[in-house]
């Protein structure tokens, strides 16, 4: 009889319950696809008595996830607790130390400790798989480590937080303010317990750091990710961008340049006719560009019980099949420390500001841009009330340094009625 693959699951929230359901309901299909049975041996969670809507009969219970990780009757430790430290880190380390492979959905853990964990696992002859940690049900990790392994990756970008995309697209479709949609998302249960993980770009930044490591052969460097959330985006920006043919997205971009590794998770404008521009609701999308494949677009649900559990099971089944890639696509000990980019690649920018309604005000702004070496591609001025005139400008490609110099110069001209808004426009 074929030896079963024995797993222990730590964390029985939405994703953990989804994994249990798949294994219980599709046992024959999983065995047929891997050539061996998949068995849950033991589980662990905060509460044993909670009604989770799925039977846990026949599984051993461990109050302590570290004890679960150390059991000698499991082959794979599935970590679905979350958190960059604490029980998740301790249990993962214990699993590796006692000879277990690890499957996790924990982007924070790997963004902060991925290098050390990968080195420990590879030294022990074990693997860490984490497809579910990035973009939910989208197989982006497998695409980078396997399908595109023959490519030099030139750019990785995407919308990697469904909550932010929901807020931004809902603002546009309903004409609601950021605060109104934020509260709506909170009532629907879309936000993390700490909402800043979502709207501050931290959750998506963790994901981008992991993709960067695989794409460019560098150690995970979350500290090198430029983070800017969506809290400052107004309904005026949403409408103004749309009027100029763009949509605003919290966009992650990673690319290796002559100035170093550029990693940023910031609000950007993208063409409204592009795949990213047409992405609605809580859906995720990742765009991968390589020298041989050119560009591929991966789109799908970025969270939820089914999609994330599906990604977890993809990793479990690969282990059952004997597929054992390196954690970040190549030996961890050989990953180079990343050199953060000293400056961003040039790009066009969207500028919005209010001008005093007096002769020569717009000319002074145009002069400030010109003296910084920035040329104007398009400009619009709208009807206004009182003494402030709303103005939109789209620039030709320019550097962040030149733009910053121009904006600082504008502030000394005594013609602005509010703080300028500047958003990068990403070329697709």
N, C-alpha and C positions, 0 to 999 in steps of 0.2 A: 504493500500500500504506500502511496506517495506521502511523504512527510508533510504535514500541514505547516503553514506559516502562522506562528502564534503571536498575537499582538496584545498589548496592554494600552488602554486609552486613559489619559489623564485630562480631565475636563469634559463635562457632559452638558455643556450649554448647547446652543443652537447647532453648531457644527459637529460637536461630539455625538449628539443624538442623531444627526444626519448620517454619520459614519456607521453607527450601530444599525440604523434602519437598512442601509445598503447591504451590509454584511448579512443581516438576518433575512432580508427579503430576496437577495440575489445570490445566495450561496452557490447554487449550481452553475450559474453563469460565470461567476468569478473563478470557480475551480476550472471550468472549461477553458477560460481565457488564459489561465496561468499554468495549468497542469497540476495544480495542487490546491487543497482546501485552504481557506482563510478562516482562522478561528480567533475569536476574542476570548482571552483567558481571564483577564482581570481588568477592572476599571477603578477610577478614583475621581472624586469630586468633593465639593465642600459639604454637601448634604446627601446622605444616603436615602432619606425618606421622601425626598421631593418627587412629585409625580411628573415625569418627563414625557409621558405619552408613548413610551416604548418599554418593553419588558427587558429587565436586566437579569432575568432568571438564568442561572447556570454560569454566571460570571463571578469570580472572586472579587471581593471589595477590599480596597485599601484606603484608609483615611488619609494616609500620607503619600503623595505622589512620588516622593523619593523612594519609599519602600516598594511602590509599584515598579519603578524603574529598575530596581535591583533584583527583582524576582528572577529566579533561574529558569522559570518555565515560560518566558516570553522571548521572542526573537526581535521584535520591533516595538519600540516605545513611541506612541503617538501622542505628541504634546499639543493640547488644544486649550491650555489654560490662559495664555496671554501674559503680557508683562515682560519688560526687559530684564528684570532681575527676580529675586525672591524664589518661590517654589518652581517656577518654570525653568529658570537657569540651573538651580540646584538639581532638579530631577533630570534635566537633559545631560548635565555633566555626569551624574551618577549612572545614567543609562550607557553612556559611552564608556565609562570606566569599567563597567561590568559586562561589556561585550555586546551591546545592543545597537542595531541600526536605529536611526531616529527619523520620524516624519513629523513635521511641524507646520502650523499655519501662522507662526509667531514672527511677524516682520520686525517688531521692536527688538526682540531677543537677538536676532541675527544682524540687524543694523548696528547694534551696539557691541555684540560679542561674537559675531560670525567668524572672524578670523581665528580667534583662539579655539572656538568650538570645532571649526573645520580642521584645524591642525591636529587637535586631539583625536578627532574621529579617524582621520586618515592614518595617524600614527598607530591607532588600534586596529586598523584594517576594517573600519566601519564607515558608513555613509550617513549623511544628513540630506534629506530631501525636503523641499519647501515650496512646491508648486502653489499650494493654497495661500501662501503668504503674500502673493502679488497678484492683484487683479482677479481674485476669486476663481471663477470657473474657466478663465482664459488660460490656455497652456503656453504662457509666454516664457517661463523658465525652460521648459522642454524645447521650445522653438530656438532659444538662444544657445543652450548647451548642446543640442543634438542637431536639429534641423538646419540651423544656420552655422554650424561649426566650421564650415569651409569658407566662411565670409570674414572679411575685415569689417567690423561694424562701424559705420560712419556716424550714425545718429540713432538714439533711442528717444522717443517722446510719447507722451500720451496723457490721457485723463485717467487717473488711477484712484480717485476717491469719488464714489457715487453720490455721497451726500452733498459735496460741493457742486457737482454737476446738476443735481436735482435743484439746489437752491438757485443757481444761476439761470437755468432754463425756466424754472418756475417764475422767477422775477420777470423774465422776458415775456412769457406766454400770458401771465395774469396781470402784469403791470403793477406788481406789488413791490414794496420796499424790502431791503435786505432783512431788517428786523422782523417784518411780518412773516417772511418765508422761513427765517430761522426758527421762529416760534412754531410755525406749522410743522417743520421737519422734526422739531423736538417732540411735539405731540404725537407724531407718527412713529416715534421710536427710532428715527434714522441717525440720531447723534450719539456719539460715545458718551460715557459718563462724564468725561472731561471733553466738552465740545471743541476745545482748541486743538485736540488731536486731529479733528476733521477740518474745521474751517480755518485753522492756523497753518494747514499744510503739512503737519508733522507726520501723520499717518502715511500720506502719499510720498513724503520725503523719504521715509524708511524704505518704501518700495523702490523708489528711484535709485537709492544707494545700492540696493541689492542687484538691480539690473545693470548698473554701471560696472560693478565688480565683475560680473560675468562677461559683459560686452567688451571690456577693455583690459581684462587681466590684472586688475588692481585689487588691493585690499579694500574691504568695505570702508567707506569714509563718509558716514552720515554727517559728521561735523563740517564736511566740505560742501554740503548741499545748501545753496542759498534758498531760504524759506521766506515766503510772503503769502499770507492768507488772503481770504476774499472779503474780510470784514469791512474794508474801505471801499468796496465796489458799490456804487449807488445806482438807483434806477435810471438816473440821467446818463451814466456811463453805458448802461445796457442799451438804452434807446439811441444814444449818439453813435455807438459802435455799429448798431444795426443799420442806421442811416448811411453809414459809410461802407456797408457791405461786409461787416465782420460780426463775429460772436465772441464773447468773453468766456474763457475757460481757465480753470486752475490747471496749468499745463506743466508737466514734468519734461525736462529736456536734459539729456546727457550727451556730450560729444567731446572727443579728444581733439584738441587743437594744438598748434605750435606754442600756445601760451600755457598749455596744461589741460587738465580734465575740468571741463565745465559741467557743473551739475546745478540745476535750479528748478525749484518748484514754486512757480509764481503765476499770478493772473496774466494772461496774454490774450491778444486778439488773434483769431484765426479766420480765414475767409469763410463766409457763411455757406459757400457751396462745397467746401471740402468735407471729407468724411468726419473730421473732428468737429467742424462747424455744425454739422447736422446731427451730432450726437445729443440725444435727449434723455432727460430723467436720470435715474441712478445707474445707467449703463456705463461700463468702462471701455476704453479703447487704447490699444498700444500700437504704435507705428514703429517698425524696425527697418532700418536702412543699412544695406550692406553693399560692398563693392561688386559682388557677383549677382546677388538676387535683386538689387536695386531697392525697391520698397515693398513691404508687405504690411497689411493692416489686420489686426486682430481685434475683434469686437465681441463683447458678451457681458453677462452679469458679473459684477465685481464683488458681490457679497451674497449672503443668504444661505440657508441650510443646504439646499440641494446643490447649487453651484460649488460652494466651498468644500462640502463633503465629497463631491465628485473629484475635485482636485486632490484631496487627501488620498482618496482611493486610487487615483492614478499612480501616485507615488508608491503606495503599498503594493499594488499589483506589479509595478516594475521591479520592486525588491523580490517579490515572489518569483518573477521570471529570471532573476539573476542579473538584471541590468543595474550596474553600479557605477554611475558617473561620479566625478569629483564634485564636491559641494558647489563650487563656483566655476565649474567648467574645466579647470586645470588644477594641478596640485597646489594646495593652499600655501605650502612652504615657498613656492616659486612666485607667488603673487607680489607684485611690486607695490610699494607704498605710493599712493596717488599723489600727484603734484597738482594742487588746485590751480585752476586757471588764474592768471594774474589780471585778466580782463575778459569781458564777454566778447563773443563774436559780434561784429557790427550787424545792425538790424534796423528796419524802419520802426518808428514809434508813433503811437497815437497820443496826442496831447489835448487836454481839455482845461480851459481856465476861463475865468470871468474877467472882462476888461472894463475899466472905467469908460463911461460913454463920453469921451472927449476927443477932440481932433488929435491925430498923431499917435494915439495909444497903440493901435495895431502895427503901425510902422516901427515903433520902438521895439516891439516884440520880434518882429521879423528881422530887425537889425541885430538883436541879441543872438538870434539863431544863426544869422549869416556870419557874424564875427566869430562864432564857435565852429564855423565850417559846416553848418547843417543847412541843407536845402529843403525847401517845402515842396511836397508832392501835390497835396490837396489841402484846401482850407475852406471852412464854412463858418459863417456867422449867422446866428439866429435872431429872430425878433426877441425883444427884451422889455422888461419893465424896470421902473426906477432908474438907477444909474449904472447897472451892470449889464454888460453885453456878453452872452455866452459865445465862445469861439472854439472851434475844433480844427486841429492841424494834424495831418499825416505827413511825416517827414520821409525823405529818402533814407537809405541806410546810413547809420551813423554809429559812433562808439558810445558806450555808456558814459565814459569820461567827458566827451564833448557835450553830450546832452546835459549831464549834471552841471557843467560849467555854464551852459546857456540858461538853465533854470535858475541857477544862483544869480546870474546877471539880471534876469527878469525881475527878481524880487527887489532889486535896488532901484527899479525904474519908477516906482510909485504909480503904476498903471493897473496892477492886478487887484481884483476885489476878493480873491480867495486863493487857496493853495493850488498850484497846478497839479493836475493828474497826468502821469506819464505811464503808459503801458506798452510793452514790447509787442510788436507784430511778428508772429512766427511764420516763416515761409514754409509751405508744404509742397 
